[in-house]
């Protein structure tokens, strides 16, 4: 059987892909494409001529919009996701098999639940899955899950493929090289926190926390949300002149609308981004240091 996987470039996406690799361990071909929601359409369109070669194409942990869902709606496609916004338009799929359920925390949880009867995991594989399931930057303690994410973050591209090759047999303990990678990650992360000021403000009754960053942007945004109990976090990358928006778990605001209005950008309800604009700079002048 020939398998292809399209997955998000994060630890949850890599972990979910690894479980699929274990499920299809006897496959003739197991091709991986790690993308983001913003790069999915272009990459997928570019691969359309080769998609019929695959018996199963899994699209995992990607919060596709309606247009992207229509593009992916093929008879050999299986869509697996837990994003709430994706659930709202899963009716768009007519030909693809859909496993979309926002009652699960992550896709690795969903896959393990749906295919548990086919998984024969050893202790090391089960340990790795538990580490990935517990990965959560809203919990800011330096747990093994955060260390595993640090290892993933510092892998060279293609990250998902390299992660799978590294942990194909599950988890035993971190190697010396991985421990050094973890130390480097947290050192750079802490240096970034200590060298950049953090600001607070209010946008339409939502508490906002903002800072600057060029390293581990998503992780930094979620860390600040948790630390300052904010609704929205904003990270300004002055090097690339971009702005990233994230919302907390309990916030319902669509940050893609903020990104569009303030930064000529877009994205998804929980994560979005755009350009550093004069409109954004004018608004944030009202923010004060934390």
C-alpha positions as CSV (number, residue, x, y, z in Angstrom):
1,X,0.0,0.0,0.0
2,X,1.2,3.5,-0.9
3,X,0.6,6.1,1.8
4,X,1.0,9.9,1.8
5,X,0.6,12.2,4.8
6,X,0.1,16.0,4.9
7,X,0.6,17.3,8.4
8,X,1.2,20.5,10.4
9,X,4.8,21.4,11.3
10,X,4.6,20.9,15.0
11,X,5.1,18.2,17.6
12,X,1.4,17.1,17.6
13,X,1.5,16.8,13.8
14,X,4.8,14.8,13.8
15,X,3.5,12.6,16.6
16,X,0.2,11.8,14.8
17,X,2.2,11.0,11.6
18,X,4.4,8.7,13.5
19,X,1.4,6.8,14.8
20,X,0.2,6.4,11.2
21,X,3.6,5.2,10.2
22,X,3.3,2.5,12.9
23,X,-0.2,1.6,11.6
24,X,1.1,1.3,8.1
25,X,4.5,-0.2,8.9
26,X,4.2,-2.6,6.0
27,X,3.4,0.1,3.4
28,X,5.4,0.1,0.2
29,X,5.6,3.9,0.2
30,X,5.1,6.4,3.1
31,X,5.5,9.9,1.9
32,X,5.4,12.9,4.2
33,X,4.6,16.6,3.5
34,X,4.9,18.8,6.5
35,X,3.2,22.2,5.8
36,X,1.2,24.9,7.5
37,X,-2.3,25.9,6.8
38,X,-1.0,28.9,4.8
39,X,1.3,26.8,2.6
40,X,-1.0,23.8,2.2
41,X,-3.0,25.0,-0.8
42,X,0.0,25.8,-3.0
43,X,1.8,22.6,-2.1
44,X,-1.3,20.4,-2.5
45,X,-2.2,21.9,-5.9
46,X,1.4,21.3,-7.0
47,X,1.1,17.6,-6.1
48,X,-2.4,17.0,-7.7
49,X,-1.0,15.1,-10.7
50,X,0.7,12.5,-8.4
51,X,-2.1,12.0,-5.9
52,X,-3.7,9.1,-7.7
53,X,-0.5,7.1,-7.1
54,X,-1.4,6.8,-3.4
55,X,-4.0,4.4,-1.9
56,X,-4.5,6.6,1.1
57,X,-3.7,10.3,1.6
58,X,-4.0,11.4,5.2
59,X,-4.4,15.1,5.9
60,X,-3.7,15.4,9.7
61,X,-3.8,18.2,12.2
62,X,-4.5,21.0,9.6
63,X,-7.3,23.5,10.2
64,X,-8.4,23.7,6.6
65,X,-10.8,26.4,5.5
66,X,-13.7,25.7,3.1
67,X,-11.8,26.3,-0.1
68,X,-9.0,24.1,1.1
69,X,-11.5,21.4,2.1
70,X,-12.9,21.4,-1.4
71,X,-9.4,21.1,-2.8
72,X,-8.7,18.1,-0.6
73,X,-12.0,16.3,-1.2
74,X,-10.9,13.2,-3.0
75,X,-11.9,9.6,-2.7
76,X,-8.5,8.4,-1.5
77,X,-8.2,11.2,1.1
78,X,-8.7,10.7,4.9
79,X,-9.0,13.9,6.9
80,X,-8.2,13.7,10.6
81,X,-8.4,16.9,12.7
82,X,-9.6,18.3,16.0
83,X,-9.9,22.0,15.3
84,X,-13.3,23.5,16.1
85,X,-13.4,25.7,13.0
86,X,-12.7,22.7,10.8
87,X,-15.7,20.9,12.4
88,X,-18.0,23.7,11.3
89,X,-17.5,23.0,7.6
90,X,-16.8,19.3,7.5
91,X,-20.0,19.0,5.6
92,X,-18.0,20.3,2.6
93,X,-16.4,16.9,2.2
94,X,-18.3,14.7,-0.2
95,X,-15.8,12.1,-1.3
96,X,-13.1,12.1,1.4
97,X,-13.4,10.1,4.6
98,X,-13.7,12.5,7.5
99,X,-12.5,11.9,11.0
100,X,-13.0,15.3,12.6
101,X,-13.9,15.6,16.2
102,X,-13.2,18.6,18.4
103,X,-13.9,16.7,21.6
104,X,-10.3,15.3,21.4
105,X,-7.4,17.5,22.6
106,X,-5.1,16.5,19.7
107,X,-5.0,14.4,16.6
108,X,-2.7,11.9,18.2
109,X,-5.5,11.3,20.8
110,X,-8.1,10.9,18.0
111,X,-6.0,8.5,16.0
112,X,-5.2,6.3,19.0
113,X,-8.9,6.2,19.9
114,X,-10.1,5.3,16.4
115,X,-7.3,2.8,15.6
116,X,-6.5,1.5,19.0
117,X,-7.6,-2.0,18.0
118,X,-4.9,-2.0,15.2
119,X,-2.1,-0.6,17.3
120,X,0.3,-3.0,19.0
121,X,2.6,-0.6,20.8
122,X,5.5,-1.5,22.9
123,X,6.3,0.3,26.2
124,X,8.7,2.8,24.5
125,X,6.2,3.7,21.8
126,X,3.4,4.1,24.4
127,X,5.7,6.4,26.5
128,X,6.4,8.6,23.5
129,X,2.7,8.9,22.8
130,X,2.0,10.0,26.4
131,X,4.7,12.6,26.2
132,X,3.2,14.1,23.0
133,X,-0.3,14.0,24.4
134,X,0.9,16.0,27.5
135,X,2.7,18.6,25.4
136,X,1.1,21.9,26.2
137,X,2.7,25.3,26.3
138,X,0.0,26.7,28.5
139,X,1.5,24.6,31.2
140,X,4.8,26.3,31.6
141,X,6.8,23.8,33.7
142,X,9.8,22.4,32.0
143,X,8.4,18.9,31.6
144,X,9.6,16.1,29.4
145,X,7.0,17.0,26.8
146,X,8.4,20.5,26.5
147,X,11.9,19.0,26.2
148,X,10.6,16.7,23.4
149,X,9.2,19.8,21.6
150,X,12.6,21.4,22.0
151,X,14.2,18.4,20.3
152,X,11.6,18.6,17.5
153,X,12.1,22.4,17.1
154,X,15.8,22.1,16.6
155,X,15.6,19.3,14.0
156,X,16.6,20.2,10.5
157,X,14.1,20.1,7.7
158,X,12.2,18.0,6.9
159,X,11.3,18.1,10.6
160,X,8.5,15.5,10.6
161,X,10.5,12.9,8.7
162,X,13.6,13.5,10.9
163,X,11.5,13.2,14.0
164,X,10.0,9.9,12.9
165,X,13.5,8.5,12.1
166,X,14.7,9.6,15.5
167,X,11.8,8.1,17.5
168,X,10.7,5.3,15.2
169,X,11.1,2.8,18.1
170,X,9.6,5.1,20.7
171,X,11.2,6.9,23.6
172,X,13.8,5.6,26.1
173,X,15.8,8.6,27.2
174,X,17.3,11.7,25.5
175,X,20.7,11.2,23.9
176,X,23.6,13.5,24.8
177,X,23.1,15.4,21.5
178,X,19.4,15.8,22.3
179,X,20.1,17.0,25.8
180,X,22.4,19.6,24.3
181,X,19.7,20.6,21.9
182,X,17.2,21.0,24.8
183,X,19.7,23.2,26.7
184,X,20.2,25.4,23.6
185,X,16.5,25.8,23.0
186,X,15.7,26.9,26.6
187,X,18.7,29.1,26.8
188,X,17.7,31.0,23.6
189,X,14.1,31.0,24.8
190,X,15.0,32.5,28.2
191,X,17.5,34.9,26.7
192,X,14.7,36.2,24.4
193,X,12.3,36.6,27.4
194,X,14.9,38.5,29.4
195,X,16.0,40.8,26.6
196,X,12.6,41.8,25.3
197,X,10.0,43.9,27.2
198,X,6.4,42.6,27.6
199,X,3.5,45.0,27.2
200,X,-0.2,44.8,28.1
201,X,-3.3,46.4,26.6
202,X,-6.9,46.0,25.7
203,X,-8.5,45.4,22.3
204,X,-12.3,45.4,22.4
205,X,-12.5,44.3,26.0
206,X,-9.9,41.5,25.4
207,X,-6.8,41.5,27.6
208,X,-3.7,41.5,25.3
209,X,-0.1,40.8,26.1
210,X,2.6,41.6,23.5
211,X,6.3,41.3,23.1
212,X,9.1,40.9,20.5
213,X,10.6,37.7,19.3
214,X,12.5,36.0,16.5
215,X,12.8,32.5,18.0
216,X,10.1,29.9,18.7
217,X,7.4,32.4,18.0
218,X,4.4,30.1,18.7
219,X,5.9,28.8,21.9
220,X,6.7,32.3,23.1
221,X,3.1,33.4,22.3
222,X,1.5,30.6,24.3
223,X,4.0,31.0,27.2
224,X,3.0,34.7,27.5
225,X,-0.7,33.8,27.4
226,X,-0.3,31.4,30.3
227,X,2.0,33.6,32.4
228,X,0.0,36.8,32.1
229,X,-3.5,35.1,32.0
230,X,-4.3,37.0,28.8
231,X,-6.9,36.5,26.1
232,X,-4.6,37.3,23.2
233,X,-0.9,37.4,22.7
234,X,0.9,39.3,20.0
235,X,4.6,38.7,19.0
236,X,6.3,41.2,16.8
237,X,9.2,40.0,14.7
238,X,11.2,43.1,13.9
239,X,13.6,41.1,11.8
240,X,11.0,39.9,9.3
241,X,8.6,42.8,10.0
242,X,5.8,40.4,10.8
243,X,3.2,40.2,13.6
244,X,1.8,36.9,15.0
245,X,-1.5,36.6,16.9
246,X,-2.5,33.7,19.2
247,X,-5.6,33.4,21.5
248,X,-6.0,31.5,24.8
249,X,-7.9,28.3,25.2
250,X,-10.9,30.1,26.7
251,X,-11.0,33.0,24.3
252,X,-13.4,32.9,21.4
253,X,-12.3,35.9,19.4
254,X,-11.2,35.2,15.8
255,X,-7.7,36.5,15.7
256,X,-7.6,36.2,11.9
257,X,-9.9,39.2,11.8
258,X,-7.5,41.2,13.9
259,X,-4.6,40.2,11.7
260,X,-6.6,41.2,8.6
261,X,-7.7,44.6,10.0
262,X,-4.5,45.6,11.7
263,X,-1.8,43.8,9.7
264,X,-3.2,43.1,6.2
265,X,-2.9,39.5,7.1
266,X,-5.1,36.5,8.0
267,X,-5.0,33.0,9.2
268,X,-7.2,31.0,11.5
269,X,-9.4,31.8,14.5
270,X,-6.8,30.7,17.0
271,X,-3.6,31.6,15.2
272,X,-3.0,34.3,12.6
273,X,-0.4,36.7,11.3
274,X,0.4,39.6,9.0
275,X,2.7,42.5,8.3
276,X,4.0,45.1,10.6
277,X,1.8,48.1,9.6
278,X,1.4,51.7,10.7
279,X,-2.2,50.8,11.9
280,X,-0.8,48.2,14.2
281,X,2.0,50.4,15.5
282,X,-0.6,53.2,16.3
283,X,-2.8,50.8,18.2
284,X,0.0,49.4,20.3
285,X,1.2,52.8,21.4
286,X,-1.6,52.5,24.0
287,X,0.0,49.4,25.5
288,X,2.0,49.7,28.8
289,X,4.8,47.6,30.2
290,X,3.8,44.7,32.3
